[in-house]
Amino acid sequence: MWRQTSRHLLSRFTIRGSSKPFSAAANLTEAEPETDSTFIQAWMKLVPNIEPPKTPLSFMKPRPASPSSIPSKLTVNFVLPYQSELASKEVDLVIIPATTGQMGVLPGHVATIAELKPGVMSVHEGNDIKKYFVSSGFAFIHANSFADIVAVEAVPLDRIDPAQVQKGLAEFTQKLNSASTDLEKAEAQIGVDVHSALNFALTG
């Protein structure tokens, strides 16, 4: 429920300077076909007459082995359920809003899986810093200086309308105060949390 509600909330915001939906289809890349041989062998033993379904490996490029020395760049893939925002982008640093706190990821970072909470993710490439507000998701940091970041919803921070954020925060605060069922309270609390995080990102 958290991910569905937070995604719906972000879709309500008026994006300044553009009437088009946030899209980066040009960044999409076609992955090299791979197979999970162990899964396919097990499948064929059980149901040999039906073609096995594709596994996530079918859509992912193979990762290189961990280098003997730490590379100078971190390779980042940043994807949403409907598009790819960054594909094999080499950057200096990524800061993600993990549930355990702000987490900086540099080349050579230890392998980690981190759950994301509503907040700002910043991508640093030299003096260029690109900031996104993400609703939730996961970051998969690999030992070979690759990071796969999967967000339920995200939008560049400079395209969020502060007036809509303030309006949404007031609406959900009122809903939380007047909620009479556990479901209404949960949905209103998610709205308050997301809008509070957005407000902090814009003003903090």
Salt bridges, closest charged atoms under 4 A:
ASP92 OD1 - LYS73 NZ 2.67
GLU125 OE1 - LYS89 NZ 3.28
ASP148 OD1 - ARG63 NH2 2.69
ASP148 OD2 - HIS142 NE2 2.86
GLU153 OE1 - ARG7 NE 3.32
GLU171 OE1 - ARG12 NH2 3.16
